[in-house]
Amino acid sequence: MPGKATITQLRLSGSELDALIEELNRAATENSGPSKREMRRWSMTGDKAVLTIADSVGAKKHLLIIPRDISTSGMGCLNGVFIHLGTNCVVSLRDRHGKTRSLVGTVARCQHLKGSVHEVGIRFKDPINPEEFREFHNEHIFHRESVQLDKLRGHILVIEESMMDQKLYAAFFKNTSIELSFAKDAKSGVAMLSESPDLVIVNSMLSDKSGLDLIGEICDSGYAKPILLMSTDSSAATRTAALQAGASEVLIKPVTADLFHRAAAEYLMGGSGRGPIHAVRDASVISNEMVDEFVQELHKLAHELNTLIRANAYDDVRARTNMIKGSASGYGFKGVTEVAEAAMRTLDATMSIEESTMQLRELISACQRTVPSSVAGAGDELAE
């Protein structure tokens, strides 16, 4: 990625850099306590990026940086020069498919470490999805690290036959504004979808149906909001099966209050890269009515993709993905187009729905999170 105009001032050999990063990671582990960070930082290794800033006279400088971690709201990196706090910047970072992405942000901190090396914290202007830049394999992904319970809002439907577990989950949210509903089996759970919950959580073992089968039935019903599977099985096979069935993620039992809160906030609050998505467009060209009609179409396509994925219909899945890729940006949903492009690259590279499950689930989620023009956008994700 770095070109001839890039300034490289770290002045460390590869082994010295590795030793420094190991020392920083060890210090962070030893000093770790209860986190006050809202978003979880995910480590990044083995890559370089370019940070572009403007100096006092407006001339652009391109600096080589070594990314250390990334979250939905920012990233930490090592750099060879001091940068003033508040400096506007652009990070040029490769995504998992090799495409260079430009992330606009502001320098939030700059700390001298040794020699010419500084540790820089960058706050992104808009939330990003770390899954686009880092392999997660079988990690169960919740980007929120802490939750302000007084800000938690929404309606959660939990389909769980154990009365003891129902009482436990109710206790988790007793001091919040969350509306919590319970269903004891699959049949009553499907009936309660008419209450339009914002999030559905399904236990893997129910008396009348398996959790995976129920998730498929919920998706087939047209429900277009997040679904989580709760299971005692943390294997990669179970997670893959859950994602293929239509789940957004898996909650591993026994579930703690902290994990339940973070999982709920992940899908009910903005800022995690999984909040509502609004169109950003020229209103004189693309009317509110056109946006609203297109949002309905995206929700329909998300439902169709769910069904086609379970049927392993590769050609039809690819056709729907390509359709979204070709039209979303025109209606102001640039971010949805980028997710569709990533799914297309994986589909074409692997020729396999199973190996493209993560990218396809990300696309379905993005389509489901698009909202009509009449929905207020405060605190939500941007479409670009």
N, C-alpha and C positions, 0 to 999 in steps of 0.2 A: 504493500500500500504506500509506504513513504516514497516520495519522488525526489528529484534532484534539489527542489527548493525547500525540502524539509530540513529543519535545524535539529541536529542530534547532539545533545549536550549532557547525556547521562554519565558518560565517561566511566562506565563499568563494564567489565568483561561479563560474559554469560554466566560464569560460575559465581562471580561476585554479586550479580543481580539475583541469582537463585538463592544465594545465602542471605541476602538482605530481605527478600520476600519471605523466606522461611522464618527469619528472626521476627519480622513484623507479624506474621501469622501466629507465631508462638506467643508473642506479647499480647496479642488480641485475645487469645484463648485464656491465658492466665489472668487477664484483667476483666474477663467477661462476668457480668452480673445481670440482674433484671434489665431487659432492654427497654429503652425509651423511644427507640426508632419505630416509626409507623410501618415502614416497609422493610422487608427482609433483604439483606445483601447476599448475593450469590457470588461465589468466588469465580474468577476468570483467570485462566493460565494459557500460556503458549501463543499469545497473539500480540500484535502491536497495533497502534492506531495513530491517527494524526489529529492534533488539536489546533484549530485555527483561531487566532485572536487578532485584534487590531491594536497597534501601539498608540502612543499619545498623539501622533500626527495622522493616524488613520491608515497607516500601511499595515498590510496583513502579514502575520508571521505564522508559519506552519511548523508546529513542534511535534517531535516524536514523543509519544507517551506509551507507557506500559499499563494496560488496564489491570486492576487488582480485583475489583468486584463491581457488580452492577445490580441495580434494583429498578423498580418501575419508575422511581422518581429521580434517579441520578446514578453516578458512578464514581469510584475512587481510582486513582491512577498515580503512577510515578512519572516525574517529569524533571528535566534538567535545568529549569530556570524558575525564579520566583515570579508568581503572577498575582497581581493585586486582586483582593476580594471585590466582587461585583463586576469583574470583567466579563463582557459578553463573549461567547465562544461557540464554536461548532465542532463537534466530535465526528470524525469520519471513521466509522467502525464497520467491519465486515459482519454480515449476518451469517447464519449457519449454512447458507447456500452460496456464500462467496460474493454476494452483492454488497457494495459499499453503501452504507446508509448515513445520512447526515442528521445528527441529533443536536438540536439547538439548545443551548443552556447558558448558565452563569456560574462563574467560579465562586463557590461558597466557602472554601477554606484552602489555605496553602501553608504547609508546615515543612520547615527544613529538617531533613533527616541526617544526612552526612555528605561531605564533599559538595557536589553540585546537585545532589538528589533532593527533590521536594515531593511530598505527598500532597496531591491535589484532589479536592472534592468538588464535583460538578453537579449542579442541580439542573435537571432537564426542564425546559419550558413546558412540555407536554408529557404525560405519562407514556411509557413504552412497555412492551411486553418482553421481559428478559428471555423468554422461551425462544424468541426470534434470533438471539445472539449466543445462546449457550445450550449445549446438549444436557438434557435432564434425565435421560434413560428412564429408570423406574422410580425416580424420586416423586413423592406425592407432593404436589406443588401448591402451596398457599403463600402468596407474596406478602401478605400482611404479617408483621412481626408483633405488633401490639395494637390494641383496639380501645378507643374511647367509647365505653359502653353507653354513655349518655347520647352519643350521636348515632347509635345503631337503630335503624328503622326498617320495618318491613314485615311481611307475613310469611312464616315458615310452616310448611306441612311436613310432619315427621310420620312416616309409615313404619310403625314398630309395635309388635304384639306384646312385648314384655311391659307390664305395668310398672315394674320397678325401674326399668330404663326410662319410661315416660316421665316418672316422677323426678328422676335425676336430671333429665334434660330440661324439664320445667324449672327446676331449681337453678340451673345455669343462667336462665334468662329472667328470673323473677324481678331483678332490679333494672330492667331495660324496658324500652318501648316496643320491643319485638312482640308481635302477635304470634303465638305458637298454637298450632292445631295438631291433633294426633288422630291417626287412623290405626286400627288394630290389625287390619289385614289388607290384601291387595284390592278386594272388591270395594270396601269402604273408602280406601285411598283414592281410587279412580273417581268415585262419586264426589269426593271433596275437591277435586280439581275445579269444579264449578265455582268455588270460592276465590279462584284466581290467585293462588299463593305466588309469592315472588321467588321462592326457593322450595324445592321438594327434596327431602332426604329419605332414602329408602334403605331399610335393613336388608341384608342379603338373604336372610332366611325368614320366610313368612309361612303361615300355615296353609295358605291356599295357592301360593305361587312363589317361585324364586324371585329374588330381587332383580336379577338380570332380565328375566322375562317381563317383570312388571315395568321396568324402565323402558323396554321396547314398546310395551302397550301404551305407556304414558306418551312417548314420542309419537306413536301412531295416532293418538287422540288429537294431535295438533298442539299440544302444550309446547311452548317455545321459550321457556325460561330454564335456568340451570337446575340440574338434578345431580345429587350426590349419592353414591352408594356407601353404606356403612358395612364393614366386613372385618372379621378377625384375621382374614388372610391378606398378608402384605406382599404376596408374590407378584412378579411381573405379569404372569399369565392372568391373574384375576384383574389387575388394573387394565390390561389390554382388553380383556373381555368386557369390562365395564365401559370403557371408552367407546368400544365398537357398538355396544348396546345403546349408547346415547348419553351416558353419564358425563358430567363435566370433570369430575374428580372422585377419588375414593377417600373416605374417612376411615382410618384404622381404629378398631375397637381394642381395648377400652378407650373411650373418648373422654378427654379431660375438658374442663370448662374453658381453658385457654384455647385449645384446639377448636372447639365448637364455635367460640366467639370469632376466631380468626377465619374459619371457614365461612361463617355467615357474613362477616364483613367483606370478605373477598368478593362476594357476588351481590351484596346489597348496597355497598358503598362505592363511590367513584374513587379514582386515583390508583387502583390496583392494576390497571390495564384491562379490567374486565367489567367496567361500569358501562352505563348507557352511552351509545354513540350517536352524535348529532351530525347532520349534514352541514358542511361548510361550502356554500356555493353562492353564485351571483343571483340574488333573488329576482332581479329584473329579467333573467333568462329562465331560471328553474323555479317555478312557483311552489308554494306550500303544498298545493294539491298534487303536483307531480312528485314531490318528495314523499308525501304520505302514501301515494299509490305504489311507489317503488319500494318503500319499507314493507308494505304488505307482500310484495313480490319476493323480497329477500326472505321474509319469514316463511313463505311458502316453499322457497328453494331450500331453506334449512331443513324443513320437514321432509322434503323429498330426498335430500342427501342422507338424512338419518335412515330412511327406509332402504335406499339403494346400497348404503354401506353394509347393512345387515344382510342384504341379498347378494353381496359381493359382486355387484354389477359395475365392473370397472369402467366400461365405455360410457355408461350413463352418468356415473359419478364424475368422470373427467369432463363430459359435456356440460353438466351443471356448473362445475367449477370454472370452466372457461367462460360460461355465460356471465357469471358474477364478475370475473376478472375484466371482462370487456365493457361492462356497463356501470359498475359502482362509482368510479371516479366521476363520471359525467353527471351524476346526481349529487355530488358533494361528499361521497364516502371514499376518499382516497385511501384511508387506512384499510378498509375492507378489500379494496383492490390489491393492496400489497399482501394481505394475508392470502388471498386467492392465488396470487402469483407464486407465493411460497409453496402452496399446496400443489399447484400445477407442476412446479419444478420437481417436487418429490414424487408425484405420480408418474411423471415422464421418466425419471431416473430409475425408479424401482419397478414400474409396471405392476404395482401391488397395492391394493387397498389396505391390507394389514400393515404393511411397512409405512404407509402414509397416514395411519390413524391419527397421530398427534396433530399433524398439520390440518387434516380434514376437520377434526373436532374444534380446532382453533378457528377455522373458517365458519363452521356452523355457529359457534358461539358469537363470532363477530356479526353474523347476519341476524341472529336472534337479539343482539343488543342494540341494533339500530332502532331509533325511536322516531315517531311522527314529529312534524314541525311544531305541533302544539304543546309538546312536553317541555317543561322548563329544563334548562341545561346547566344550572348552577352546580359546580363540583363534578360534572360528568366528564367522560372521556371525549376527546376531540376526534373528528373523523380523519384528520390529516396527520 
